[in-house]
Amino acid sequence: MIYDVNTGMSDVHAPAETQIIIRSNAQQRPDNKRKNTERSRNYTSNNAQRIDIDKFTQKLSGITRRTSTQKCAKSIRLALQSAGANVQSHPVAAADWGNTLERLGYRRISPSFDQPKKGDIYIIDRTKGHTYGHIAGYSGSGWVSDFKQTGYAVYKNANVQYSYYRLDH
């Protein structure tokens, strides 16, 4: 069970550069024929953190609520941690997550709501009616925060400011 406290995740995760290969004689293949499936779904950030996009989106897909619990930042943080992100000190407000995402290896790009990619995250800045802002991730089939959204535009205010992030790979 994951608790909502700051912990030293480096005590739990192995170093990013550790590689363990176990082979049996019956299943050995030459290196040029072996498929590296891990590389297709794991992305290593500049600070050597591996984030497994499939695990991130799998955690998001497990969220089935249709209404908000107003804990979107917690949901995204738990999904990132389940994917291997080391989030030791994190902001409470969704609007403040930009720097944390960049430390994890995400980069800010122009909003791409018409062509989102699995693992993309967007942040809505604070508004008069929403003092903490909003954060959501793209699961591959839709936007999810602390609930399964019907789209990215969850605020009725058309003048909100979006920040859009994509994991470098």
N, C-alpha and C positions, 0 to 999 in steps of 0.2 A: 504494500500500500504506500502511496506517495503522500507525504504530509506537506502542508503549505508552510515550510520553514526553510531557511537558508542553510544548506549543508555543504560540506566539502565533498563534491561529487568525485574529485580526483581520488578519494579513498576507495571508491566503488568501481571505477572504470579502469581498465588496463591502459597503458600508454598507447597513443595512436599509432606508433610505428611497430608495435608487436605483431608478428605474423607467426601463426602456428599452422603447420601443414601435417596432416596425418594421412598416411597412404597405406593401402594394403596391396599386396602383389597382384591381386586379381583386378584391381581397378586403376592401376597406373596407366597414365597416358603421357605421351610426349608433351612438353610444355607448349609447343606451338598449336596443339589441338585442344588444350584445356581452355574452357571459356571462363572468363573472369566476371562472374555475375555480380560479385561484391562491388566491383568498380562501377557498375551501371546504376547502383542505387545508393551508394555511400559517397558523400561529398566531404572532402577535408577542407576546412577553412584555413586561413592564413595562420591562425594560432594553433594548428594541428588538432582541431576537434573534428571528429567524424560525426556527421549527422546523416542518419538513414532516412531518406525521404519516404520510403515505403512504410517504415514504422510510424513516422510523423503522420502521414495521411491515413494510415490504418487506425491510429488513435482518434483522429478527427472523424473518421467514418463511423466510429463507435458511438458518437454523440447523436442521439436521436430526438432530443427535446425540440419542440416546435416554438417555444417561447424562451426569452432570455431569463437567466438567473442573475444577470448583471455581474458575472464573473468571467468575462471574456478573456481578460489577460491571464487569469489562472488557468483556464482551459488550454490556451495556446502554450503557456509555459510547461504544463504537464505533458502536452504532446511533443514539444521540443525535447524535454528531458527523456521521454520514453524513446526518442530517436537518438539519444546519445549526447545531446547538448549539455554542456556544463554551465548551468545558470546559477552561479553562487549568489551574486547580489543582483537583484532585479527590481525594477520599479513596480509600484502598485498600479498606477494609472496606465491604461492601455495607450494613451497618447504619448507616454514617455518611453515606449519600448524601442524606438528607432536606433539609438546608440547600442543597446543590448543586441539587437539583431545584427548590426554591423560588426560587433565584436565576435559574433558567432559565425561570420562569413557571408552573411547576406549583404547585398548591395542595393542601394536605392536606385530605382529606375523610374521612367515615366509610367504612369498608370497604364496597365494593359488588361483592362477588364474584358475586352473582346477576345483576347487570346491568353488566358491564364495558363500557367504550367503547374503541375503537381508541386506542392510545397511553397508556392507563392504566399506571401503574407501582405495584408494591407492594414494601414492604421488610419483612423479618422481622428483628426485633431479635436480638441475640446470645443464645445459649443456652449451657448448660454444654457441650454436645457440638459446638456450632457457634460458634466464637469470632468469626467475621467476619460472621455473619448471612447474609441472602440477599436478592437483588433480582431482579425479573422484570418484563417488560412484556407487555401484551396486544396481540397481533398482529391481532385482529379475529376470529380463529378459535380462539385458545388462548393460554395463558401460556407464555412463552419466556424463558429466561435464557441460560445457556451450553448449554442443551439444551432440546428440545421437551418441556415438562412435560405430564403427564396431567391436571393440575389445579393449583390454587393451593397446596394443602396438601402441600408437599414434605417437611416434617419430620413424624416420627411422634409428636412431642410435641404434645398438644392444647392446652397452655398457652402457646403462643408468642404474642408481641405483634406485630401487624401495623400498619404505617402505609401508607396508601393515598393515591396522588397522581393528580391529573388536571390536564391542561393547560388553563388558562383560554382560552376563545375566544368 
